[in-house]
Amino acid sequence: MSSMWLSALVLAVLSLSMVNADDPYRFYTWTVTYGNASPLGVPQQVILINGRFPGPQLDVVTNDNIILNLINKLDEPFLLTWNGIKQRKNSWQDGVLGTNCPIPPNSNYTYKFQTKDQIGTYNYFPSTKMHRAAGGYGAINVYSRPRIPVPYPTPDGDFTLLVGDWFKTGHKQLQGILDSGLSLPSPNGVLINGQTHSYFTGDQGKTYKFRISNMGLSTSINFRIQGHKMKLVECEGSHPQQNMYESLDVHVGQSVSVLVTLNQTPKDYNMVVSTRFSRPVLKATAVLHYSNSRTPASGMPADPNYQYHGSMEQARTFRWNLTANAARPNPQGSFHYGTITPKRTIVLANSAVLINGKRRYAVNGVSYVNADTPLKLADYFNIAGVFSTNTIQDMPSGGVNTVATSVVTTNLHDFIEVVFQNNENKMQSWHLDGYDFWVVG
């Protein structure tokens, strides 16, 4: 065989292998059970995944395919949602009642999704009933492939902190409180990775990434490290301008990543997670231990001296770095945002209203009720009567409050301006799963 034909054959084989090549697959089997733990010093029932609270950490690489078989051993239907994973062309894997059927007791469901074109700090948690108040949550850390640089040097280490409020009251009791039309009670404490006290070790002079997710139910938290400043480098998979902070407010459902350089005198330093806008202020602590330290931690970092307005001002400093790469080798800023004319403006006003004598939470006067059929299935198979598309109006009207399985429809490729209007006297966090948003005000 001539060298020309041999070269052509090799090229053909290489081309075929590249066409058939697939991104890596990662396989998991998780079993969800009840267990006993004492996060706040009082024994209580918690939800375990593979016997762990919090659940296992998913460390994956962008574009990995996840095949995860979830076995539900609880006495109630159960679902996990993958917070912030975009589920591109795959929204029925999102893990909420609007897209998935719940997993019945003693049954299983296999999630199949891809961390397509994403890099960053995410998490998963139960989306059914009040299961999240009992645990069942964990971290998802999506790392970049070597060919896709991130806009900061590779840190010398990586710490994940799942923080948030915690209740001594069981999740079924909390569900009963809400079902009776009452508001949730105040939380009893704050946890860091399922504990009130944690320990992290690093080497002097090195820089570490801290991945912080607020896994709580209702309370904003503040994170700070004694004697150290934090450089913000990521928010839910987006790369912001890299501002420095002495303390950071992290609101419910939010995930951020910061770089911290251990550039202080070698000793131990206290880290604090505390509730915001609550009375009393609840705290959990951790120790940042220099590996060459022989001095225990003493003193605490100062509490933040700003309230709602200051927290909002801080949030406004979280701005996209439009020159940074995204998960693919292209800039985050793909559009000329200042020249976009929105096709539609939707004003969403939240409220706590009385409907049939019970306190319910509503958007533009409509309080959502779950349908027996997942909305995605009803939409796909054109099943009538499952949801309504005309109950939530584009503007709050101040009319009669009602309940409905309500859906807001938009058109593919349209630019929509969404305005959130908080009519309550508490901080509100809005969760828009799987999307990047350009905050304009």
C-alpha positions in Angstrom: 0.0 0.0 0.0 1.5 3.3 -1.0 2.3 6.0 1.7 -0.4 8.3 0.1 -3.1 5.7 0.6 -1.9 4.9 4.1 -2.0 8.6 5.0 -5.5 8.9 3.6 -6.7 5.9 5.6 -5.2 7.3 8.8 -6.9 10.6 8.2 -10.2 8.9 7.6 -10.0 6.9 10.8 -9.1 10.0 12.8 -12.0 11.9 11.2 -14.4 9.1 12.1 -13.2 8.9 15.7 -13.6 12.6 16.1 -17.1 12.5 14.7 -18.1 9.7 17.1 -16.3 11.2 20.1 -18.5 12.2 23.0 -17.9 14.2 26.1 -17.1 12.2 29.3 -19.8 10.4 31.2 -19.9 10.2 35.0 -22.2 7.6 36.7 -23.6 7.9 40.2 -26.1 6.0 42.4 -27.6 7.9 45.3 -30.0 6.5 47.9 -32.1 9.0 49.8 -33.0 8.0 53.4 -34.0 9.5 56.7 -31.4 9.6 59.5 -30.7 11.3 62.8 -28.3 14.2 63.4 -27.9 17.0 65.8 -26.8 20.0 63.7 -27.8 22.5 66.5 -27.1 20.1 69.4 -30.7 18.7 69.5 -31.3 15.3 67.9 -33.6 15.5 64.9 -34.6 13.7 61.7 -32.6 14.8 58.6 -32.5 13.6 55.0 -29.3 11.8 54.0 -27.9 10.9 50.6 -25.8 7.8 50.7 -25.8 8.3 54.5 -24.3 11.8 54.3 -25.6 15.2 55.5 -25.0 17.4 53.5 -25.1 15.1 50.5 -22.2 14.0 48.2 -20.3 16.8 46.4 -20.4 16.6 42.6 -17.0 17.6 41.2 -17.3 17.6 37.4 -15.9 19.3 34.3 -17.7 21.5 31.9 -19.6 19.4 29.2 -19.5 16.2 31.4 -22.6 14.0 31.0 -24.1 13.1 34.3 -26.0 9.8 34.7 -27.4 9.7 38.2 -29.8 7.0 39.5 -31.7 8.4 42.5 -33.4 5.8 44.8 -36.0 7.3 47.1 -36.3 5.5 50.4 -38.4 8.2 52.1 -42.0 7.9 53.0 -43.0 10.7 50.6 -42.4 11.5 46.9 -39.1 13.3 46.4 -37.2 15.3 43.7 -33.8 16.9 43.5 -33.3 20.1 41.4 -29.9 21.0 40.0 -29.7 24.7 40.9 -28.3 26.8 38.0 -27.5 23.9 35.6 -29.0 25.2 32.4 -30.4 21.8 31.1 -30.0 23.0 27.6 -32.5 21.1 25.4 -33.2 19.0 28.4 -35.5 21.0 30.7 -37.4 17.9 31.9 -34.4 17.0 34.0 -34.7 20.1 36.0 -36.1 18.3 39.0 -39.1 20.4 40.0 -42.8 19.5 39.9 -43.4 21.7 36.9 -41.0 19.6 34.8 -40.6 16.2 36.6 -43.0 13.7 38.1 -42.0 13.2 41.7 -40.1 9.9 42.6 -42.5 7.7 44.6 -41.3 6.0 47.8 -39.3 2.9 47.2 -38.8 3.9 43.5 -36.0 5.3 41.5 -35.4 7.8 38.7 -32.3 8.2 36.6 -31.4 11.8 35.9 -29.5 12.4 32.6 -28.1 15.8 32.0 -25.0 17.6 30.8 -23.1 20.5 32.4 -23.0 22.0 28.9 -20.9 25.1 28.5 -20.8 25.9 32.2 -18.1 26.6 34.7 -18.7 27.6 38.3 -20.3 27.0 41.7 -23.7 25.5 41.8 -25.7 23.2 44.1 -28.6 20.8 44.3 -31.5 20.6 46.8 -34.9 18.9 47.3 -37.7 20.7 45.5 -40.7 18.8 47.0 -42.6 19.9 50.1 -40.3 21.2 52.8 -37.6 18.5 52.4 -34.9 21.2 51.9 -35.5 22.1 55.6 -34.2 18.6 56.5 -31.2 18.4 54.3 -30.8 16.4 51.1 -28.7 19.2 49.6 -25.1 19.4 48.3 -22.6 21.1 46.1 -22.0 21.0 42.4 -18.6 22.3 41.3 -18.1 22.5 37.6 -14.4 23.0 36.6 -13.1 24.2 33.3 -11.4 22.1 30.7 -7.7 23.0 30.1 -8.4 24.7 26.8 -10.8 27.2 28.4 -9.0 29.6 30.7 -10.8 31.4 33.5 -9.9 35.1 34.2 -7.8 34.5 37.3 -4.8 32.4 38.2 -5.5 28.8 39.2 -5.9 28.8 43.0 -3.8 26.6 45.3 -6.8 25.0 46.8 -10.6 24.9 46.8 -13.0 25.0 49.7 -16.8 24.6 49.5 -19.1 26.2 52.1 -22.8 25.3 52.1 -24.2 27.8 54.5 -27.7 28.8 55.6 -30.3 29.0 58.3 -31.6 25.9 60.1 -34.7 25.0 62.0 -35.0 22.6 64.9 -38.6 22.0 63.9 -39.0 19.0 61.6 -39.8 19.5 57.9 -43.2 17.9 58.2 -44.1 20.3 61.0 -42.9 23.2 59.0 -45.0 22.0 56.1 -48.0 21.9 58.4 -47.4 25.4 59.6 -47.5 26.7 56.0 -50.5 24.5 55.1 -52.4 26.1 58.0 -51.9 29.5 56.5 -49.2 30.7 59.0 -45.8 32.1 58.2 -42.6 30.2 58.9 -41.1 30.7 62.3 -37.7 32.3 62.8 -34.8 29.9 62.3 -32.9 28.5 65.3 -29.4 28.7 64.0 -26.9 28.8 61.1 -24.9 25.9 59.6 -21.7 25.6 57.7 -21.6 22.3 55.8 -24.1 20.9 58.3 -22.3 22.0 61.4 -22.1 25.1 63.6 -18.3 25.0 63.5 -15.8 24.1 60.8 -12.1 24.1 60.1 -10.1 24.9 56.9 -6.3 24.7 56.5 -4.1 26.5 54.0 -0.5 27.5 53.5 0.9 31.0 54.2 1.3 32.9 51.0 -1.0 30.8 48.9 -4.4 31.7 47.4 -7.5 29.7 47.9 -11.0 29.7 46.3 -13.9 29.7 48.7 -17.2 28.6 47.1 -20.1 29.9 49.1 -23.7 28.8 48.6 -26.7 30.0 50.7 -28.7 26.8 51.1 -31.1 28.3 53.7 -34.9 28.6 53.5 -35.6 32.2 54.3 -32.6 34.2 55.5 -29.8 36.2 53.9 -26.4 35.6 55.4 -23.1 37.5 55.6 -19.7 35.8 55.2 -16.4 37.3 56.4 -12.9 36.2 57.4 -11.0 37.9 60.2 -8.1 40.0 58.8 -8.5 38.9 55.2 -10.1 40.5 52.1 -12.0 38.5 49.5 -11.8 39.0 45.7 -15.1 38.1 44.0 -14.4 36.0 40.9 -17.6 34.2 40.1 -21.4 34.4 40.6 -23.4 31.4 39.5 -21.1 30.6 36.7 -20.6 34.2 35.5 -17.3 36.1 35.9 -17.9 39.5 37.4 -15.6 42.5 37.8 -13.1 41.4 40.5 -13.8 43.7 43.3 -12.4 43.3 46.8 -14.7 42.9 49.9 -14.2 42.6 53.6 -17.6 40.9 54.0 -20.2 39.6 51.5 -24.0 39.2 51.7 -25.1 36.0 50.1 -28.8 35.8 49.7 -31.0 32.7 49.6 -30.2 30.5 46.7 -27.2 32.5 45.7 -23.7 31.1 45.0 -20.5 33.1 44.8 -16.8 32.3 44.6 -14.0 34.4 46.2 -10.2 34.2 46.2 -8.5 34.7 49.5 -4.7 35.0 49.9 -3.2 33.9 53.2 -1.0 36.9 53.5 -1.3 37.6 57.2 0.8 36.6 60.2 0.7 32.9 60.6 -2.0 32.1 63.1 -5.6 31.0 63.2 -8.3 33.3 62.1 -12.0 33.2 62.7 -14.5 33.0 59.8 -18.1 34.0 60.5 -21.4 33.3 58.8 -24.3 35.3 60.3 -27.9 36.0 59.5 -28.8 39.4 58.0 -31.9 41.6 58.8 -33.0 39.2 61.6 -33.4 39.5 65.3 -31.6 38.0 67.0 -28.5 37.7 64.7 -27.6 34.0 64.5 -24.0 32.9 63.8 -21.8 30.0 62.9 -18.1 30.1 62.9 -15.2 28.4 61.3 -11.4 28.6 61.7 -9.0 29.4 58.9 -5.8 27.7 60.0 -2.4 28.6 58.6 -0.5 25.3 58.4 2.5 26.9 60.1 0.3 28.4 62.9 0.9 27.8 66.6 -1.5 30.5 67.7 -5.2 29.7 68.2 -7.8 32.1 66.8 -9.0 35.0 69.0 -11.4 37.8 68.4 -14.0 38.0 65.7 -14.3 39.9 62.4 -16.5 43.0 62.8 -20.2 42.6 62.0 -21.4 44.4 58.8 -22.5 47.9 59.7 -24.9 48.3 56.8 -28.5 47.3 56.4 -30.9 46.8 53.5 -29.7 49.8 51.5 -26.0 48.9 52.0 -26.7 45.3 51.0 -28.4 46.5 47.8 -25.5 48.8 47.0 -23.1 45.9 47.4 -25.2 43.8 45.1 -25.0 46.5 42.5 -21.2 46.2 42.5 -21.6 42.6 41.1 -21.2 43.4 37.4 -20.4 41.2 34.5 -16.8 41.4 33.1 -17.8 41.5 29.5 -14.3 40.8 28.3 -13.9 37.5 30.2 -14.3 34.2 28.6 -17.4 32.1 29.1 -17.5 28.3 29.4 -16.8 28.2 25.7 -13.8 30.2 24.3 -15.9 33.3 23.6 -16.6 36.4 25.7 -19.5 36.6 28.1 -20.6 39.8 26.5 -22.0 38.6 23.2 -24.5 41.4 22.7 -24.5 45.1 22.6 -26.7 45.3 25.7 -27.2 49.1 25.6 -28.8 48.9 22.2 -31.3 46.2 22.9 -35.0 47.1 22.8 -37.0 44.7 25.0 -40.0 43.2 23.2 -41.9 43.1 26.5 -41.7 44.3 30.1 -43.1 42.1 32.9 -43.5 43.6 36.4 -43.8 40.8 39.1 -45.0 42.0 42.5 -44.8 39.5 45.4 -47.2 39.7 48.2 -48.5 37.7 51.2 -52.2 37.7 50.9 -55.2 36.0 52.5 -57.1 33.6 50.3 -60.0 31.6 51.7 -58.8 32.6 55.2 -55.3 31.3 54.8 -52.0 33.2 54.3 -50.6 32.5 50.9 -47.7 34.0 48.9 -48.6 35.4 45.5 -47.2 37.0 42.3 -49.4 39.7 40.9 -52.2 38.4 43.1 -51.9 34.8 41.9 -50.8 32.1 44.3 -49.4 29.0 42.6 -50.7 25.5 43.1 -49.0 22.4 41.8 -50.7 20.4 39.1 -50.9 16.6 39.1 -49.4 16.6 35.6 -45.9 18.2 35.2 -46.3 21.3 33.1 -43.7 20.2 30.5 -45.6 17.0 29.8 -48.9 18.9 29.6 -47.3 21.3 27.1 -45.6 18.6 25.0 -48.7 16.4 24.7 -51.2 19.3 24.5 -53.1 18.3 27.6 -55.7 20.9 28.2 -56.8 22.2 31.6 -53.5 21.5 33.4 -52.2 25.1 33.6 -53.3 28.6 32.6 -51.4 31.3 30.7 -53.7 34.2 31.4 -53.9 34.5 35.1 -50.6 36.3 35.8 -50.8 39.7 34.0 -47.7 41.6 32.9 -48.5 44.3 35.5 -49.9 44.0 39.1 -53.5 45.1 39.0 -54.4 45.1 42.7 -57.5 43.0 41.9 -58.9 39.9 43.6 -56.3 37.4 44.8 -56.7 33.9 43.6 -55.0 30.5 43.2 -54.0 28.9 39.9 -51.4 26.8 38.2 -50.1 29.8 36.4 -47.6 30.0 33.6 -46.1 33.1 31.9 -45.3 32.5 28.3 -42.7 34.2 26.1 -41.4 33.8 22.6 -38.1 32.2 21.6 -35.3 34.7 21.1 -37.3 37.6 22.5 -35.5 40.0 24.9 -37.7 40.4 28.0 -37.3 43.0 30.7 -38.4 41.6 34.1 -39.0 44.0 37.0 -39.3 42.6 40.5 -41.4 44.5 42.9 -41.2 43.6 46.6 -44.3 44.8 48.5 -43.3 43.1 51.7 -41.2 44.3 54.6 -38.6 41.5 54.3 -35.8 40.9 51.9 -36.9 38.7 49.0 -34.8 36.4 46.8 -36.1 35.5 43.4 -34.9 32.2 41.8 -34.8 32.0 38.0 -33.3 28.7 37.5 -30.8 28.0 34.7 -30.5 31.5 33.2 -28.0 34.4 33.1 -29.5 37.8 33.5 -28.3 41.2 32.8 -29.2 43.3 35.8 -30.0 46.9 34.7 -31.3 48.4 38.0 
